[in-house]
Amino acid sequence: MTWRDPEAGLKSRTFDDKAKAVELKDFLDANGNSFKLAAKAKVRKDSTAPTVYEVVVRHIDLLRKPQPGTIAKYRRMAAAHIAPSDLGKTPVDKVTKAAVIDWLDGLTVQSRANQETGRPLSRKSKGNVHAVLSAAFATAVDEEVMARNPAKGVSEADLNEAREPVYLSPEDLVMLADRIDPHYALFIRFLSGTGLRYSEATALRKRDIAVRAGRAVAQVTRAWKSTGRGEEIGPPKSKKGRRNVTCNEALSAELIEHLKDLHPDDFVFTRPDGDYIRNSRFHKEVWQPLMVRMLEDGSLDRKPWIHEIRHAHCTHLLDANVPVHVVQARMGHEDAQTTLRVYARLAQASDTTAADALG
């Protein structure tokens, strides 16, 4: 039989068995005359093993330790990056390491994310999705559904593409607050002056701000979480996430004035329409446009993540010789090593001090 393959041009095959010729024609008809796609479809049809996506779903269903929000995140990853892919539709007994690498290299940002749809997925995000896949394969190996884990040890070829953290100086933080939509200026100054996580700051109510001797104190007991039902408020990220964070005098005065017209259960920071500051909408409508403007006019040479305001707060405290255990408590880090790791990646001012000390 002869057909025109959309990729390889004119192709032909000779068969002694008419049934096999008819089978190939059926597969070609169903796959746009692409022999490559037809061959994949036949592999799937002939195998009795579950597909990669089915194995991933079973693995997630078996998880008990992660919080519901984490499990929901895994489900979203699987639905967006595994289910629609060739790899996701492949029976697990036919998966090769090369197929995993091709899948990983081809991952892109999906719709409704905080970045432009279709662009290559960040290295960190790829690592997160790969970790779910590899863990699912490990579960399948334990259950003797798979003989080996073809995702084990697979990583991106060019490790130099890892994103370098962006250091924000105290002056940069002031500039961000000055350049952002004025409605959110206090919000940015609050993040800069307290180091709270975005999810913690946006969950604060008026009743969560105490005033002691003229100072505003944020009592962190809540944070937004992603769940299967959407975003909901729950406890902070960890036990030490429950903490009191005192504001400096200038920030306290501005915050106290802002709270005057709010009811006890009102969110401290909201959108102009009064709704809470949903992470995805804030990034698309406020943060990303600000980054574009500041990169275009040269105010910034690299685009920081909003979470790097928190890292900057940590770094500036340690640069000011605030003891590590005090900074750890203020940041809500479970381990002082986390505090020091942030500092080690970003401490540019200290490096300058060290150089000047050698005079």
Summary of the structure (lengths in Angstrom):
residues: 359
radius of gyration: 26.2
end to end distance: 81.6
largest distance: 93.1
contacts: 996
relative contact order: 0.08
helix: 54%
strand: 11%
